[in-house]
Amino acid sequence: MKPPAFEYHDATTVEEACTLLSSLEDAKVLAGGQSLVPLLNFRLARPAHLVDINRIPGLDRIYERDGGVAVQALTRQAAVEDSDLVARVCPLLTAAVRLVAHRVIRNRGTVCGSLAHADPASELPAALLALGGHAVARSTRGDRVIPAADLFTSVMQTALAQDELLIEAWFPASPAKCAISEESRRHGDFALAGAVRSGDRLALFGVAATPVMADPSHPTKGLSPSGDLEATPEFRLHLVQVLTERLFAA
Ligand SMILES: Cc1cc2nc3c(=O)[nH]c(=O)nc-3n(C[C@H](O)[C@H](O)[C@H](O)COP(=O)(O)OP(=O)(O)OC[C@H]3O[C@@H](n4cnc5c(N)ncnc54)[C@H](O)[C@@H]3O)c2cc1C
């Protein structure tokens, strides 16, 4: 399949990317392309413009701030997986990123791209939510902080405005008792359902339109997941019940 026609813009600074996003109608950011390019090829997305941020220097840092780790827009998932800083400060993020797809995809895919893409079965949005982290959005109007609890609004929808670049994500230090667990058909597939524990906090993924916070004692309360060829709603509920019990028993 070939993508529909679009105009390609190669931004070389963050300011240029933000100016392009604010002036172009129907533009999308291109980061690792691991979600956007398949969507284009299947013609499920038809943006008029792509703003490529890959050649912006200095946008791939991982650094410590405010007792957690900040991951910039161009930081590849593989770099986070290999980071000693992340392993020391937020091992939950290391564990979560290792469950994303396969290494070849993580070599290109970015952490911020995964958050902006907001697939309800994704690990990283659920990890950010469980930890109580936030995203920093930048536009020509300035920066704004979006707490994880407000970031994910629906299936592949976020609180980011059309002209905003997710410039970095901030993950708080993970507490001693933290873990992520999921079930998928094959290694590297998207999860059928999953659970993230961060201390006493629990976030679930794959069981609603967005990752959701849940009560560890009654994890399935209020949930009505959708069913598909891979799993019925009942099976997804069963999975998160069992995964939660295991996470909190460990
Ligand atoms: C075979 C396969 C298996 C996969 N399995 C999993 C999996 O198990 N779990 C999982 O979570 N993901 C999985 N993915 C998706 C992968 O992790 C992607 O890398 C990720 O979802 C998107 O990151 P990206 O950098 O490639 O973003 P892109 O594909 O470049 O962009 C994705 C979307 O986010 C927007 N975007 C990207 N960066 C920004 C930014 N900085 N600011 C604003 N908007 C932005 C784009 O405009 C686009 O709408 C899989 C992908 C493939 C191809």
The ligand as an ORCA input file, in Angstrom:
! r2SCAN-3c Opt
* xyz 0 1
  C       4.622     -4.453     14.539
  C       4.410     -3.377     15.573
  C       4.139     -3.758     16.875
  C       3.930     -2.788     17.852
  N       3.667     -3.196     19.127
  C       3.469     -2.282     20.082
  C       3.207     -2.664     21.433
  O       3.192     -3.845     21.787
  N       2.985     -1.673     22.352
  C       3.007     -0.345     21.998
  O       2.787      0.499     22.857
  N       3.278      0.052     20.743
  C       3.509     -0.879     19.780
  N       3.785     -0.452     18.499
  C       3.814      0.995     18.221
  C       5.223      1.578     18.441
  O       5.574      1.514     19.812
  C       5.346      3.060     18.030
  O       6.685      3.363     18.024
  C       4.694      4.108     18.883
  O       3.333      3.814     19.137
  C       4.710      5.473     18.201
  O       5.958      6.068     18.301
  P       6.657      6.712     17.021
  O       7.802      7.520     17.508
  O       6.950      5.659     16.024
  O       5.509      7.728     16.514
  P       4.946      8.039     15.058
  O       4.498      6.782     14.397
  O       5.906      8.899     14.313
  O       3.675      8.917     15.478
  C       2.550      8.340     16.085
  C       1.501      9.426     16.364
  O       1.970     10.299     17.387
  C       2.129     11.645     16.889
  N       3.379     12.140     17.467
  C       4.577     11.488     17.507
  N       5.468     12.205     18.203
  C       4.822     13.334     18.609
  C       5.217     14.461     19.381
  N       6.456     14.572     19.895
  N       4.309     15.436     19.604
  C       3.045     15.338     19.096
  N       2.614     14.289     18.370
  C       3.499     13.300     18.136
  C       2.160     11.522     15.367
  O       1.693     12.694     14.745
  C       1.223     10.340     15.160
  O      -0.113     10.760     15.222
  C       4.008     -1.401     17.511
  C       4.309     -1.006     16.205
  C       4.511     -1.987     15.232
  C       4.829     -1.536     13.846
*
